[in-house]
Amino acid sequence: MGRANSKEPSEHALYMRKWRAMHPEYSEYQKQYQRDYLSNALRREAATRRASEYYYNNKERILKEQKDRYVPHPRQHPTGAEHPMWAGDDAKYAAIHAWVRRYKGTPSSCEHCGRKSGRLQWANKDHEYRRLLEDYIRLCAKCHYRYDVDQGLRPAMDPSAAGRASQKARKKRLP
């Protein structure tokens, strides 16, 4: 029978020729389908080409119109004081500091010494931890400690005790 490299048709091709000869109506249907499919494919291709050319030529105007029509999606859930779990001024230390970071961002420099790197923190002025953004200042860890000691908000640490405490902590960590 027929092989891939030979000139003679395969067994399947011969079978299909016989079948088509016995069913001429299918043959016409198939030819019409191929003509329609080809013409539709050409139409789709031309339409796609025209659309891409139009977009390329009018890109700035189209993007501006899309931006003007954009309406942000409304929040699906309540936030802030509307939320049923809102604690208000009764919120804990970490929650209040997260709230301050959300609205004021991460501190970029110390307000006392001007340091721009290291451990920068939001310091509460009076240690009452209320939800007042103006009640927080940017301080580095060193200035934060000094500020709290100066304001009487934290007891001063005895330098000799600090050394002994850190030695004890190191000894506990060693196996």
PLY file of the C-alpha trace (Angstrom):
ply
format ascii 1.0
element vertex 175
property float x
property float y
property float z
element edge 174
property int vertex1
property int vertex2
end_header
0.00 0.00 0.00
0.91 3.66 0.15
3.87 4.89 2.08
4.86 8.34 3.27
7.62 8.73 0.66
5.93 6.98 -2.26
3.73 8.58 -4.90
0.83 6.18 -4.44
-1.99 7.13 -2.01
-2.35 5.52 1.40
-5.04 2.98 2.25
-7.00 5.60 4.15
-6.84 8.06 1.24
-8.22 5.40 -1.12
-11.01 4.59 1.33
-11.96 8.27 1.61
-12.05 8.65 -2.19
-14.53 5.76 -2.42
-16.61 7.10 0.46
-16.80 10.59 -1.08
-17.83 9.11 -4.42
-20.72 7.32 -2.70
-21.72 10.47 -0.72
-21.54 13.47 -3.07
-23.82 15.60 -0.84
-21.27 15.43 2.00
-18.52 16.42 -0.37
-20.43 19.58 -1.38
-21.21 20.33 2.26
-17.54 19.97 3.17
-16.42 22.23 0.33
-18.95 24.90 1.33
-17.84 24.63 4.97
-14.22 25.12 3.98
-15.10 28.15 1.83
-17.13 29.69 4.66
-14.47 28.94 7.26
-11.74 30.43 5.10
-13.73 33.58 4.36
-14.63 33.95 8.06
-11.01 33.45 9.05
-9.92 36.13 6.59
-12.64 38.47 7.89
-11.51 37.86 11.51
-7.91 38.48 10.57
-8.75 41.72 8.77
-10.90 42.91 11.67
-8.12 42.18 14.14
-5.63 44.05 11.96
-7.94 47.08 11.69
-8.55 47.08 15.47
-4.85 46.94 16.30
-4.09 49.73 13.80
-6.88 51.85 15.30
-5.58 51.26 18.82
-2.00 52.05 17.78
-3.09 55.31 16.11
-5.41 56.39 18.98
-3.62 54.87 21.99
-3.25 58.08 24.05
-6.88 59.12 23.58
-8.19 55.62 24.38
-6.09 55.33 27.55
-7.23 58.79 28.70
-10.88 57.83 28.14
-10.40 54.58 30.06
-8.76 56.48 32.92
-11.63 59.01 32.98
-14.22 56.21 33.08
-12.44 54.27 35.87
-14.50 54.09 39.04
-12.76 52.45 42.01
-14.50 49.41 43.40
-16.24 50.28 46.68
-15.00 48.46 49.76
-17.03 45.38 50.53
-16.35 45.49 54.27
-16.41 48.27 56.85
-13.10 49.73 58.02
-12.03 51.96 60.89
-14.74 52.97 63.35
-17.35 51.28 61.12
-15.81 47.84 61.71
-17.47 45.76 64.45
-14.05 44.82 65.95
-12.86 48.46 66.15
-11.30 49.06 69.58
-10.80 52.83 69.28
-8.62 54.23 72.09
-8.84 50.89 73.93
-6.63 49.25 71.27
-3.38 47.64 72.40
0.14 48.98 71.91
0.90 47.05 68.69
-2.45 47.93 67.09
-1.99 51.65 67.79
1.55 51.65 66.40
0.37 49.79 63.27
-2.35 52.46 62.88
0.25 55.24 63.17
2.51 53.52 60.59
-0.46 53.13 58.23
-1.28 56.84 58.31
2.14 58.44 58.88
4.34 55.86 57.14
7.69 54.56 58.31
9.82 57.23 60.02
12.57 58.51 57.73
14.70 60.55 60.16
15.00 61.31 63.87
13.43 64.64 64.89
16.06 65.17 67.63
19.43 64.14 66.17
18.55 63.93 62.45
19.76 60.33 62.02
18.40 58.80 58.80
19.36 55.16 59.32
19.22 52.59 62.07
16.26 51.83 64.30
13.78 54.66 63.70
10.57 54.49 65.71
7.33 56.35 66.31
7.47 57.59 69.92
4.31 58.46 71.82
4.73 61.85 73.53
2.80 61.17 76.73
2.51 57.36 76.83
-1.29 57.49 76.81
-1.43 55.77 73.39
-4.47 57.52 71.97
-5.39 57.63 68.32
-4.00 61.11 67.74
-1.46 61.29 64.94
0.03 64.53 66.29
0.80 62.68 69.55
3.65 60.75 67.84
7.17 61.90 66.93
9.93 60.25 64.87
12.92 59.23 67.00
15.87 56.88 66.69
16.12 54.20 69.43
18.77 56.15 71.38
16.81 59.44 71.36
13.59 57.53 72.14
15.16 56.10 75.30
16.55 59.53 76.34
13.19 61.20 75.64
11.31 58.69 77.79
13.81 59.06 80.67
13.74 62.89 80.45
9.91 62.93 80.48
9.81 60.52 83.43
8.05 57.93 81.31
10.72 55.27 81.85
13.19 54.72 84.70
16.83 55.37 83.90
18.89 52.22 83.60
21.99 51.87 85.78
24.87 51.26 83.33
26.55 48.77 85.64
23.28 46.84 86.09
22.74 46.82 82.34
26.09 45.14 81.84
25.38 42.52 84.48
21.87 41.90 83.11
23.17 41.37 79.61
25.89 39.01 80.90
23.26 36.96 82.74
21.10 36.82 79.60
24.07 35.62 77.55
24.90 32.93 80.06
21.29 31.67 79.96
21.44 31.36 76.17
24.65 29.31 76.18
24.19 25.53 76.39
0 1
1 2
2 3
3 4
4 5
5 6
6 7
7 8
8 9
9 10
10 11
11 12
12 13
13 14
14 15
15 16
16 17
17 18
18 19
19 20
20 21
21 22
22 23
23 24
24 25
25 26
26 27
27 28
28 29
29 30
30 31
31 32
32 33
33 34
34 35
35 36
36 37
37 38
38 39
39 40
40 41
41 42
42 43
43 44
44 45
45 46
46 47
47 48
48 49
49 50
50 51
51 52
52 53
53 54
54 55
55 56
56 57
57 58
58 59
59 60
60 61
61 62
62 63
63 64
64 65
65 66
66 67
67 68
68 69
69 70
70 71
71 72
72 73
73 74
74 75
75 76
76 77
77 78
78 79
79 80
80 81
81 82
82 83
83 84
84 85
85 86
86 87
87 88
88 89
89 90
90 91
91 92
92 93
93 94
94 95
95 96
96 97
97 98
98 99
99 100
100 101
101 102
102 103
103 104
104 105
105 106
106 107
107 108
108 109
109 110
110 111
111 112
112 113
113 114
114 115
115 116
116 117
117 118
118 119
119 120
120 121
121 122
122 123
123 124
124 125
125 126
126 127
127 128
128 129
129 130
130 131
131 132
132 133
133 134
134 135
135 136
136 137
137 138
138 139
139 140
140 141
141 142
142 143
143 144
144 145
145 146
146 147
147 148
148 149
149 150
150 151
151 152
152 153
153 154
154 155
155 156
156 157
157 158
158 159
159 160
160 161
161 162
162 163
163 164
164 165
165 166
166 167
167 168
168 169
169 170
170 171
171 172
172 173
173 174
